[in-house]
Amino acid sequence: MTEAIEIPQELPIDAVDVRKGPEIHPRLLALLPLLGVWRGAGQGDYPTIEGFRYGQEIRFWHDGRPFLGMQTRSWVMDADGAFVRPAAREMGFWRPGEGDDFEVVLAHQSGIVEVYVGRARTTTSWELTTDVVARTATAKEVTGNHRLYGIVEGELMYAMDMAAVGQPLQPHLSARLSRVR
């Protein structure tokens, strides 16, 4: 027999704003500028696919413990910027290491899991390189990724290089996102 468990009226908040919710963990200070909800558009290209425009929302949140949560959702757009279909999703965690080092664990809906090692290059730029890439039997072959995130003139910009399906590491995605929260 299962014992009934009382659910608290107010569960801890996943804060996207340092002014609300729990106090941010001091070990997250090198990642603090990422905190928030960002939306914008980007371009995707790769030798094995047709180039595409996409929209994206990235949500970085914290709950007072020493990690940032990250959730992304993307959608393919037509030439006029209208929604065509859903695209990639990621969920993961950015975890501080020693000094300016950190690690990122990301899971994708496509069956790929990546572990990145990273370093804060400045107070507003972060570089990540895959240490481990694992995939399910039905996922496409991805052997490595490199990401560069930066806040430029108040906007979050990133570029991602990918090595996949027999191709060497090369540009794949880039986007410019504005803070909406």
C-alpha positions in Angstrom: 0.0 0.0 0.0 1.3 3.4 -1.0 1.4 6.0 1.7 -0.2 9.4 0.8 2.4 12.2 0.4 1.4 15.8 1.0 2.5 18.1 -1.8 3.6 21.5 -0.6 1.4 24.4 -1.7 4.4 26.3 -3.1 7.1 24.3 -4.7 10.6 26.0 -5.1 10.7 28.3 -8.1 13.0 27.9 -11.1 14.0 31.5 -11.3 15.0 33.2 -14.6 15.5 36.6 -12.8 17.9 37.2 -10.0 15.4 39.6 -8.4 12.9 36.8 -7.9 13.1 33.4 -6.3 16.0 31.9 -4.4 19.4 33.6 -4.1 21.7 32.6 -6.9 24.5 30.2 -5.8 27.9 32.1 -5.6 29.6 29.5 -7.8 27.3 30.5 -10.7 28.7 34.1 -11.0 30.7 33.3 -14.1 27.4 32.1 -15.8 25.1 34.7 -14.3 24.7 36.9 -17.5 23.0 33.9 -19.2 20.2 33.8 -16.8 16.8 34.6 -18.4 14.6 33.8 -21.3 16.0 34.6 -24.8 14.2 34.5 -28.2 15.4 35.2 -31.7 16.3 33.7 -35.0 19.2 31.9 -36.6 20.5 30.1 -39.6 21.3 26.4 -40.0 23.6 24.8 -42.6 25.5 21.6 -43.1 26.8 19.7 -46.2 24.2 16.9 -45.7 21.1 19.1 -45.5 19.5 22.1 -47.1 20.1 25.3 -45.3 17.2 26.7 -43.1 16.1 29.6 -41.0 14.9 28.9 -37.5 13.4 30.6 -34.5 14.5 29.7 -31.0 13.8 30.2 -27.3 16.5 29.5 -24.7 15.6 29.5 -21.0 18.4 29.6 -18.4 17.1 29.2 -14.9 18.4 28.4 -11.4 16.8 27.2 -8.1 19.5 28.3 -5.7 21.8 25.2 -6.1 25.1 25.3 -8.0 23.9 24.8 -11.6 22.0 26.6 -14.3 19.2 24.7 -16.0 18.8 25.2 -19.7 15.9 24.4 -22.0 15.7 25.2 -25.7 13.0 24.9 -28.3 13.4 25.7 -31.9 11.2 25.8 -35.0 11.9 26.0 -38.7 10.7 29.3 -40.3 10.0 30.2 -43.9 11.6 33.2 -45.7 9.0 35.6 -44.2 9.7 34.3 -40.6 6.5 32.3 -40.3 6.4 29.1 -38.4 6.8 26.0 -40.6 7.3 23.1 -38.1 8.9 22.3 -34.7 12.7 21.6 -34.8 15.3 20.7 -32.2 14.9 20.7 -28.4 17.5 20.4 -25.7 17.4 20.1 -21.9 20.4 20.3 -19.7 22.5 21.7 -17.0 25.5 24.0 -16.8 27.6 23.1 -13.8 30.5 25.3 -12.4 34.0 23.8 -12.0 37.2 25.3 -10.8 37.8 29.0 -11.5 36.2 29.9 -14.9 35.8 26.2 -16.0 32.4 24.6 -16.2 30.7 21.5 -17.6 27.4 21.2 -19.5 25.2 18.1 -19.9 22.6 18.3 -22.7 20.0 15.8 -23.9 18.3 16.1 -27.2 14.9 14.8 -28.3 16.7 13.1 -31.3 18.4 10.6 -29.0 21.8 12.3 -28.5 23.4 13.2 -25.1 26.4 15.5 -25.0 28.8 16.3 -22.2 30.8 19.5 -22.8 33.7 21.0 -21.0 33.7 24.8 -21.0 35.5 28.0 -19.9 34.2 31.5 -19.4 36.4 33.4 -21.8 35.3 36.8 -20.5 32.4 37.9 -18.2 30.1 37.7 -21.2 31.4 34.8 -23.4 31.6 31.1 -22.9 33.3 28.4 -25.0 32.2 24.7 -24.9 33.7 21.6 -26.5 32.2 18.1 -26.3 34.1 15.7 -24.1 31.6 12.8 -24.7 28.8 12.3 -27.2 26.5 9.3 -26.8 23.5 8.3 -28.9 20.7 5.8 -29.1 20.6 3.2 -31.8 18.2 5.3 -33.9 20.0 8.7 -33.5 22.1 10.1 -36.3 25.9 9.9 -35.9 27.3 12.9 -34.1 30.9 12.7 -33.1 31.6 16.2 -31.7 30.4 19.7 -31.2 31.9 23.1 -30.4 29.8 26.0 -29.2 30.6 29.7 -28.5 28.1 31.8 -26.6 28.4 35.6 -26.1 26.4 38.5 -25.0 27.0 41.3 -27.5 25.2 44.7 -27.2 22.7 43.0 -24.8 21.8 40.1 -27.0 22.8 36.5 -26.7 24.6 35.2 -29.8 26.0 31.8 -30.4 27.7 29.7 -33.1 27.8 25.9 -33.1 30.1 23.7 -35.1 29.3 20.0 -35.5 31.0 16.8 -36.7 28.4 14.4 -37.8 27.5 11.7 -40.4 31.0 11.4 -41.7 31.7 15.1 -41.9 34.5 16.9 -40.0 33.8 19.6 -37.5 32.4 22.7 -39.3 29.8 25.5 -38.9 26.2 24.3 -38.4 24.1 26.8 -36.4 24.3 30.5 -35.5 21.7 32.7 -33.9 21.0 36.1 -32.3 18.5 36.1 -29.4 17.1 39.0 -27.4 16.3 38.8 -23.7 12.5 38.7 -23.2 12.6 38.0 -19.4 
